[in-house]
Amino acid sequence: MFIRTVLYLLVTIFLLTFLRYVIGAILRAFGDLFQPQRPVSESGGEGAAPSTAGGELKKDPVCGTYVAAGASVMQTVGGEVLHFCSAKCRDQYTKPKER
C-alpha cells in the first residue's frame, strides 16, 4: 500500500512537470502573436536611429522625420550641426545635386 501511494505521487509529479513544460513551450511559441508590433520607419532601414531614445527632438532636413538628438546621425554642414534619422538621409543630403 505504501509503495503504491509513493508510485502515484511520483507519477503525478512527473505528469505535472511534463504538462508545465508543454504549456510553457506553447506559450513561448505563440508569445510573439501577442507582442505589439513596432512601426517601420519609411526613411529608416539600415542605420536608422532607434525610436526608444529620449531627449530633444530634431527635424531631419531630408525626410522631415523628428528624431531624438542623442540617437540621430549628426553631420556638420557649413558650421551648423544637422540631425538625420538615418545614414541614408545624411548621405542623400550631402551628396552633390545632379542637374
C-alpha positions in Angstrom: 0.0 0.0 0.0 2.8 2.4 0.9 4.7 1.7 -2.3 1.6 2.2 -4.4 1.0 5.6 -2.8 4.6 6.7 -3.4 4.4 5.5 -7.0 1.2 7.5 -7.6 2.8 10.6 -6.1 5.9 10.2 -8.4 3.7 9.7 -11.5 1.6 12.8 -10.5 4.8 14.9 -10.1 6.1 13.7 -13.4 2.9 14.4 -15.2 2.6 17.9 -13.7 6.2 18.7 -14.7 5.6 17.4 -18.2 2.4 19.5 -18.5 4.2 22.6 -17.2 6.9 22.1 -19.8 4.4 21.6 -22.7 2.3 24.6 -21.7 5.4 26.8 -21.3 6.7 25.8 -24.8 3.3 26.6 -26.3 3.2 30.0 -24.7 6.7 30.8 -25.9 5.8 29.7 -29.4 2.7 31.9 -29.6 4.1 34.7 -27.4 5.1 36.7 -30.5 1.5 36.9 -31.6 0.6 38.9 -28.5 3.5 41.4 -28.6 2.8 44.8 -30.1 4.4 45.4 -33.4 6.9 48.3 -33.8 6.2 50.6 -36.8 8.8 50.5 -39.5 10.2 53.9 -40.4 9.7 54.8 -44.1 13.1 56.6 -44.2 14.7 54.0 -42.0 16.4 50.9 -43.0 20.0 50.1 -42.1 21.5 52.8 -39.8 18.1 54.1 -38.7 18.1 55.7 -35.3 16.3 53.7 -32.5 12.9 55.1 -31.7 13.1 54.5 -28.0 15.8 57.1 -27.3 14.7 60.1 -25.3 15.8 63.7 -25.5 15.2 66.8 -27.6 13.7 66.1 -31.0 15.3 67.5 -34.1 13.8 67.5 -37.6 15.6 65.6 -40.4 16.1 68.1 -43.3 15.7 65.4 -45.9 12.5 63.5 -45.0 11.1 65.7 -42.2 11.1 62.9 -39.5 11.6 64.1 -36.0 14.4 62.2 -34.3 15.9 62.3 -30.7 19.1 64.4 -30.8 21.0 61.7 -28.8 20.0 59.0 -31.3 20.4 61.0 -34.5 23.1 60.7 -37.2 24.8 64.1 -37.0 26.7 65.9 -39.7 28.3 69.4 -39.5 27.5 71.4 -42.7 28.7 75.0 -43.0 29.3 75.2 -39.3 25.8 74.0 -38.5 25.1 70.7 -36.9 22.3 68.8 -38.7 20.5 65.8 -37.3 19.4 63.0 -39.6 17.2 60.0 -38.9 19.5 57.6 -40.8 22.8 57.4 -42.6 20.7 57.1 -45.8 19.2 60.6 -45.3 22.6 62.0 -44.3 24.2 60.7 -47.5 21.3 61.9 -49.6 21.7 65.4 -48.1 25.5 65.6 -48.5 25.8 64.1 -52.0 26.2 66.6 -54.8 22.9 67.6 -56.5 22.6 66.3 -60.1 21.2 68.6 -62.8 
